[in-house]
């Protein structure tokens, strides 16, 4: 099933809808049993076996996914296997829900506040905020609607998010100072995953076109009235915090429709050529996010293989890991250990990568501090696009 068929997905609750785009990854990929092994490493090569505790059994899929979003079939109970590698630094758990799910984390520019979506109090998610190193949470939205994909503005006093409170999925902004909510998009299409420009005057988001069935990238200027601007095809955009470059995921249109990570420079508001940063013949690469300095990119991998199939005989997704790579596509580092499903990486100013994971059983928020090499020198950007290696990059 290709991305165009996502319009047939019926979302039963907001947790599912939060994974609507991530569910597309399940339409093309499935996890191998070797967890965090590098998808770009040829199979059959020996790996060092690290003793671990008794494998855990995952009795349920990630709570953000249900059978209608996992497009290759229902997620059945699977037994976690011993991971082949471990993260460079210990994982820190930030929420501890045993019922419901915490997902879609984002950290403000100070690194002090964490906003996220959660079904801890309702089957339809609301937005919550907490101190990054604290335990108490503040509920920001509490209504019958589903609110997901929160994103702090650069100045930290506004939160953009996706909600179905208007009857369709649109982009909204919550002002933390006066608690007023304003609607940004008014489209009959599905609008998800807002991301702020560095100066905080524009929002990019992805839209599922009701006409073509394709996921599209759109930019809205918040300072000027007028329609949003179409800038290309893709999903889950992330604006660079230091430049006019969008990260996003896009499937290829031949063979297995695996997602890869792309970036595109906006030149005077107009889209330049798209550059592929990361791709694999055996893994879907999804949910990219810039580091605070724009020197590295975090993303998720979902692997093909492992012999796990659905009733229709196609491979089925069951686990994902978080990786980091520099902006030239070099120096891959795996941050998670293959235990549970890990999604939605986002960075804090101190370099920690926050993400949601089912590693403890329920879907909660975790973080890890990657051991990164020294930043690369800037990549030259031309009007033709992003120069340098095929991996692309730039600031």
Number of C-alpha atoms within 10 A of each C-alpha: 13 18 23 16 14 20 18 9 15 12 17 14 17 25 29 24 29 26 25 23 23 21 25 28 31 25 27 26 28 28 28 24 22 18 26 28 20 18 20 12 9 7 9 6 6 6 9 7 10 10 9 10 6 9 12 16 14 21 12 16 24 27 21 27 24 22 16 17 28 24 25 26 21 19 21 16 12 15 13 20 16 20 20 19 20 16 19 16 13 13 16 13 18 21 20 15 17 12 13 19 27 30 31 26 28 26 26 21 18 12 17 14 18 24 26 25 29 29 23 16 13 15 16 23 31 27 25 20 18 19 16 18 13 12 10 9 13 11 15 16 17 15 11 13 17 26 30 30 27 31 25 24 23 18 12 16 13 20 24 25 26 28 28 20 15 11 9 15 22 25 29 23 22 20 16 13 8 8 12 10 15 12 16 18 18 15 13 14 17 22 26 28 25 30 27 24 22 18 13 18 14 19 24 26 27 27 25 24 17 13 9 11 17 20 24 21 23 21 21 21 18 13 9 9 8 9 12 18 14 16 17 17 18 24 31 28 28 25 26 26 21 17 16 19 27 25 26 27 28 23 24 13 11 7 7 18 20 29 31 24 28 26 30 24 28 18 15 8 12 10 18 20 15 21 20 21 24 24 22 16 15 19 26 32 29 32 27 27 27 25 24 19 14 21 22 23 28 25 24 27 31 31 34 23 18 14 12 18 18 15 10 8 10 16 23 29 30 27 27 27 26 30 23 26 20 25 27 20 20 13 13 16 19 24 27 28 24 28 25 25 27 28 29 26 29 26 25 22 15 12 17 20 26 28 24 28 31 24 22 17 21 22 28 26 28 24 24 20 19 18 14 15 9 8 12 12 9 12 17 13 16 12 12 11 21 25 16 13 13 13 20 24 31 25 19
